[in-house]
Amino acid sequence: MNIETILLTIPLIVGIILSVLMIFGLLIKKFISCYKVGAILFIGFFIWMVFYSLELLGKELSFKILMSKIEYVGITIVPVTFFILVLYFSGYTNWIQIKKNFFLLIIPLITLGLVFTNEKHSLLWKEIILKQNGKYLFLGIKYGAWFWIYAGFSYLLIAISYIILVKTIIRKIKFFKLQAISIIVALTISWVANILYILKLLPWENFDITPLMLVASSLVLIYSFKFLKTGDIIPIRFEPKIKNEKDIAFIIDSRERLVKINALGEKLLNISDKSVIGKEIKDIWADYSKFCSNANDDIEEYATFYKDSKEFIYDVHINPIIDNKKSLSYKIFILRDITEKINAEKALRQSEEKFRNIFENSLDGIYQSTLDGKYIDVNNALVKMLEYSSKEELISKDIKKDIYYSEKDRPQFNEREKPFITRLKKKDGAITWVEISASVVYKDSVPSYYEGIVRNIDERIKSEEKIKYLSYHDYLTGLYNRYYFEEELKRLDSPRLYPINVIIMDINGFKLVNDTFGYKKGDEILKNTAKILKDCFRKEDIVARYGGDEFIIILPSTSKAIANSIVTRVHDIFKLNFYKKFITSLSIGIATKKSEKQNINELIKIAEDNMFKHKLIEKQSLHSSIITSLQKALEERDYETHEHMHRMRSLALELGEKLQFSDEKLDELSLLALLHDIGKIAIADNIVLKPSKLTSDEYELMKKHSEIGFRIASSNPDLASIAKGILSHHERWDGKGYPMGLEGKKIPITARIISVIDSYDAMTNDRPYRKAHSKEYAIKELLSCSGKQFDPVLVEHFIKIISKEKRASYKSKEKVPSKVK
């Protein structure tokens, strides 16, 4: 015996001590129901670990073999008792009787007999020798045939145990799942260790670690018995039959502890399944004592519960479950909900009065009628809905002839069992839309009469018609929309309607109108254009808004000549109404389908191509008109006088020539002089034309005109060149201007020129709030602001122009270059 071997047995000694404690604890305190099975299991652990410890400590072969034989008493006890423990835990209590389990003892008893007589037959061990592993001396065993039979038998019991436990984990609540998992863990630890030993997969192939792992299994089982109540509170393997989902079902064991309860029971008793399993039922249900006196007999009582201020009444059925020893195992409580039944009985007594009250006061019409169309009774709402003077008057009418608007509005007999929408006729003959829900009342399985509810849906029908209208029409113009157009195009594509013409129209200059005059004006043009199209085309033609400022028309059964004449008329009327005021015109494209060979969708593409060709022609004629029209817009709204714009243009060109501008630059400067304040057409008249000083808020609004003008110019290719000049003509040389705070030569030179000339012209001409200043005063102001508000070089050149003489007294702080950039 060496110190290493003694150290190897220490865990086994711990296991032996734990086993002894558990054996006495189970037999004396009986803290689990199956305490006898548990005690026998730990006796098996005890024998296996004690004699394996002695086997390890022994040195002689004969002693080790003897210890190994006695060890088999524990080895044969453990698998069978473990299996019986699993059966008991899983609720198979009828299977743990000795009579039913005697067959389980046959192979273990034979095995024990063969162990102690192995020398005669070697069925269990073919050969046993001593094997040295380092400092340890182990038995080297070659197993016989019976060993594998017994190992297979043991592993079969363990495999069945696993199946039973897994089923418990899947089907049971968390409380029992934890119990099952703990047993699986205990079983797995020792089983895996045994497999590794038998298959010689361990470093010390002759060292059996199974007894050592029994120590760990013992710890897991002790925890399971003591803390998880395994073997004490066991799951049941049957479910109570519940006929109604509103029924409560729960089961208690012989010690009146709750072992199962359904979801509705949890809810009604304000409990959680996992928190109450194992608790005494009287602590959960206060009225339990009323039903426990005759627990061994089927009894019926009523129980009352209150939940959320509501009363629930249950019919209580208690069914005892008796085991084979005539002892009470469980009590199954089924509480059937009879609340509705009780309430129905109460309601039945009040139903006639309630029905009559509903009948007379309902906002919907209610009626009873014979099967052949005569009213039996009607309520006041139906009388009022059909505008009769009394019930008697309405009841006297024939439903088929006098109430339904027409014969086709009355459904057939087999169609009246489901709600239907129809038209009824009021007393004065007017139509009213209603939804009727009717049903046949049967007596002795024979149809007797109708009962029905009539709801007025006039407003709903109007809303649906409006929605339908909007789904096919453009909300702004009232024309058909693109979806409707495309559907109609498919429908009209028929040889009997050839030739078909498709016309596409686009408003030229529409974006400029929106940017200049605002979207309200743009919408006005779209609506007026739609009106022109409605007036010019026929009722059978499909006129639609195609998108944005585009319109599309289908002309079925129309020659191209007629289509062209209509288009000419539309173009002339549009030009007469809008061209002069809004700088707009129409681009129009036409395509004609004469045969089935042509694709109707390609027809649209041809019409679009023709429209774009027309647009190019129209665009060329619009170039000069845009500038003229914008000038007139300023003049007509009295923002700028004709004289002011032309003085500005004249002075700007003179200064530009002095600065040796190119012809292209002079054209740009000329246009900027005319339209630098174009943004003011979007500013309210009461601000622009205000005779007194502007308030701070009004001034901030006025300052926006340069940005508005920039957007107007940028939106049109003909004005794009002066867009930056418009944006920056109120910038200052010292960077204190607006809107961007540019300074010095970062300000475009055209804008710097307009800034100087505009200030000069403003000072030397009458304004709404003052008289004109003299030229001398204006020159003095320009000089005063030179280098601050104005470009000093431009000021000097401009003064020379307006004074027609060299400036002798002006002494610039900067050297004046010959050219300005």
Rosetta blueprint (number, residue, H / E / L):
1 M L
2 N L
3 I H
4 E H
5 T H
6 I H
7 L H
8 L H
9 T H
10 I H
11 P H
12 L H
13 I H
14 V H
15 G H
16 I H
17 I H
18 L H
19 S H
20 V H
21 L H
22 M H
23 I H
24 F H
25 G H
26 L H
27 L H
28 I H
29 K H
30 K L
31 F L
32 I L
33 S L
34 C L
35 Y H
36 K H
37 V H
38 G H
39 A H
40 I H
41 L H
42 F H
43 I H
44 G H
45 F H
46 F H
47 I H
48 W H
49 M H
50 V H
51 F H
52 Y H
53 S H
54 L H
55 E H
56 L H
57 L H
58 G L
59 K L
60 E L
61 L H
62 S H
63 F H
64 K H
65 I H
66 L H
67 M H
68 S H
69 K H
70 I H
71 E H
72 Y H
73 V H
74 G H
75 I H
76 T H
77 I H
78 V H
79 P H
80 V H
81 T H
82 F H
83 F H
84 I H
85 L H
86 V H
87 L H
88 Y H
89 F H
90 S L
91 G L
92 Y L
93 T H
94 N H
95 W H
96 I H
97 Q L
98 I H
99 K H
100 K H
101 N H
102 F L
103 F H
104 L H
105 L H
106 I H
107 I H
108 P H
109 L H
110 I H
111 T H
112 L H
113 G H
114 L H
115 V H
116 F H
117 T L
118 N H
119 E H
120 K H
121 H H
122 S L
123 L L
124 L L
125 W E
126 K E
127 E E
128 I E
129 I E
130 L E
131 K E
132 Q E
133 N E
134 G L
135 K L
136 Y E
137 L E
138 F E
139 L E
140 G E
141 I E
142 K E
143 Y E
144 G L
145 A H
146 W H
147 F H
148 W H
149 I H
150 Y H
151 A H
152 G H
153 F H
154 S H
155 Y H
156 L H
157 L H
158 I H
159 A H
160 I H
161 S H
162 Y H
163 I H
164 I H
165 L H
166 V H
167 K H
168 T H
169 I H
170 I H
171 R H
172 K L
173 I L
174 K H
175 F H
176 F H
177 K H
178 L H
179 Q H
180 A H
181 I H
182 S H
183 I H
184 I H
185 V H
186 A H
187 L H
188 T H
189 I H
190 S H
191 W H
192 V H
193 A H
194 N H
195 I H
196 L H
197 Y H
198 I H
199 L L
200 K L
201 L L
202 L L
203 P L
204 W L
205 E L
206 N L
207 F L
208 D L
209 I L
210 T H
211 P H
212 L H
213 M H
214 L H
215 V H
216 A H
217 S H
218 S H
219 L H
220 V H
221 L H
222 I H
223 Y H
224 S H
225 F H
226 K H
227 F H
228 L L
229 K L
230 T L
231 G L
232 D L
233 I L
234 I L
235 P L
236 I L
237 R L
238 F L
239 E L
240 P L
241 K L
242 I L
243 K L
244 N L
245 E L
246 K L
247 D L
248 I E
249 A E
250 F E
251 I E
252 I E
253 D E
254 S L
255 R L
256 E L
257 R E
258 L E
259 V E
260 K E
261 I E
262 N L
263 A H
264 L H
265 G H
266 E H
267 K H
268 L H
269 L L
270 N L
271 I L
272 S L
273 D H
274 K H
275 S H
276 V H
277 I L
278 G L
279 K L
280 E E
281 I H
282 K H
283 D H
284 I H
285 W L
286 A H
287 D H
288 Y H
289 S H
290 K H
291 F H
292 C L
293 S L
294 N L
295 A L
296 N L
297 D L
298 D L
299 I E
300 E E
301 E E
302 Y E
303 A E
304 T E
305 F E
306 Y E
307 K E
308 D L
309 S L
310 K E
311 E E
312 F E
313 I E
314 Y E
315 D E
316 V E
317 H E
318 I E
319 N E
320 P E
321 I E
322 I E
323 D L
324 N L
325 K L
326 K L
327 S L
328 L E
329 S E
330 Y E
331 K E
332 I E
333 F E
334 I E
335 L E
336 R E
337 D E
338 I L
339 T H
340 E H
341 K H
342 I H
343 N H
344 A H
345 E H
346 K H
347 A H
348 L H
349 R H
350 Q H
351 S H
352 E H
353 E H
354 K H
355 F H
356 R H
357 N H
358 I H
359 F H
360 E H
361 N H
362 S L
363 L L
364 D L
365 G E
366 I E
367 Y E
368 Q E
369 S E
370 T L
371 L L
372 D L
373 G L
374 K E
375 Y E
376 I E
377 D E
378 V E
379 N L
380 N H
381 A H
382 L H
383 V H
384 K H
385 M H
386 L L
387 E L
388 Y L
389 S L
390 S L
391 K H
392 E H
393 E H
394 L H
395 I H
396 S L
397 K L
398 D E
399 I H
400 K H
401 K H
402 D H
403 I H
404 Y E
405 Y L
406 S L
407 E H
408 K H
409 D H
410 R L
411 P L
412 Q L
413 F H
414 N H
415 E H
416 R L
417 E L
418 K L
419 P L
420 F E
421 I E
422 T E
423 R E
424 L E
425 K E
426 K L
427 K L
428 D L
429 G L
430 A L
431 I E
432 T E
433 W E
434 V E
435 E E
436 I E
437 S E
438 A E
439 S E
440 V E
441 V E
442 Y E
443 K E
444 D L
445 S L
446 V E
447 P E
448 S E
449 Y E
450 Y E
451 E E
452 G E
453 I E
454 V E
455 R E
456 N E
457 I L
458 D H
459 E H
460 R H
461 I H
462 K H
463 S H
464 E H
465 E H
466 K H
467 I H
468 K H
469 Y H
470 L H
471 S H
472 Y H
473 H E
474 D L
475 Y L
476 L L
477 T L
478 G L
479 L L
480 Y E
481 N L
482 R H
483 Y H
484 Y H
485 F H
486 E H
487 E H
488 E H
489 L H
490 K H
491 R H
492 L H
493 D L
494 S L
495 P H
496 R H
497 L H
498 Y L
499 P L
500 I E
501 N E
502 V E
503 I E
504 I E
505 M E
506 D E
507 I E
508 N E
509 G L
510 F H
511 K H
512 L H
513 V H
514 N H
515 D H
516 T H
517 F H
518 G L
519 Y H
520 K H
521 K H
522 G H
523 D H
524 E H
525 I H
526 L H
527 K H
528 N H
529 T H
530 A H
531 K H
532 I H
533 L H
534 K H
535 D H
536 C H
537 F L
538 R L
539 K L
540 E L
541 D L
542 I E
543 V E
544 A E
545 R E
546 Y E
547 G E
548 G L
549 D L
550 E E
551 F E
552 I E
553 I E
554 I E
555 L E
556 P L
557 S L
558 T L
559 S L
560 K H
561 A H
562 I H
563 A H
564 N H
565 S H
566 I H
567 V H
568 T H
569 R H
570 V H
571 H H
572 D H
573 I H
574 F H
575 K H
576 L H
577 N H
578 F H
579 Y H
580 K H
581 K H
582 F H
583 I L
584 T L
585 S E
586 L E
587 S E
588 I E
589 G E
590 I E
591 A E
592 T E
593 K E
594 K L
595 S L
596 E L
597 K L
598 Q L
599 N L
600 I H
601 N H
602 E H
603 L H
604 I H
605 K H
606 I H
607 A H
608 E H
609 D H
610 N H
611 M H
612 F H
613 K H
614 H H
615 K H
616 L H
617 I H
618 E H
619 K H
620 Q H
621 S H
622 L H
623 H H
624 S H
625 S H
626 I H
627 I H
628 T H
629 S H
630 L H
631 Q H
632 K H
633 A H
634 L H
635 E H
636 E H
637 R L
638 D L
639 Y L
640 E L
641 T L
642 H H
643 E H
644 H H
645 M H
646 H H
647 R H
648 M H
649 R H
650 S H
651 L H
652 A H
653 L H
654 E H
655 L H
656 G H
657 E H
658 K H
659 L L
660 Q L
661 F L
662 S L
663 D H
664 E H
665 K H
666 L H
667 D H
668 E H
669 L H
670 S H
671 L H
672 L H
673 A H
674 L H
675 L H
676 H L
677 D L
678 I H
679 G H
680 K H
681 I H
682 A H
683 I L
684 A L
685 D H
686 N H
687 I H
688 V H
689 L L
690 K L
691 P L
692 S L
693 K L
694 L L
695 T L
696 S H
697 D H
698 E H
699 Y H
700 E H
701 L H
702 M H
703 K L
704 K L
705 H H
706 S H
707 E H
708 I H
709 G H
710 F H
711 R H
712 I H
713 A H
714 S H
715 S L
716 N L
717 P L
718 D L
719 L L
720 A H
721 S H
722 I H
723 A H
724 K H
725 G H
726 I H
727 L H
728 S H
729 H L
730 H L
731 E L
732 R L
733 W L
734 D L
735 G L
736 K L
737 G L
738 Y L
739 P L
740 M L
741 G L
742 L L
743 E L
744 G H
745 K H
746 K H
747 I L
748 P L
749 I H
750 T H
751 A H
752 R H
753 I H
754 I H
755 S H
756 V H
757 I H
758 D H
759 S H
760 Y H
761 D H
762 A H
763 M H
764 T L
765 N L
766 D L
767 R E
768 P L
769 Y L
770 R E
771 K L
772 A L
773 H L
774 S L
775 K H
776 E H
777 Y H
778 A H
779 I H
780 K H
781 E H
782 L H
783 L H
784 S H
785 C H
786 S E
787 G L
788 K L
789 Q L
790 F E
791 D L
792 P H
793 V H
794 L H
795 V H
796 E H
797 H H
798 F H
799 I H
800 K H
801 I H
802 I H
803 S H
804 K L
805 E L
806 K L
807 R L
808 A L
809 S L
810 Y L
811 K L
812 S L
813 K L
814 E L
815 K L
816 V L
817 P L
818 S L
819 K L
820 V L
821 K L
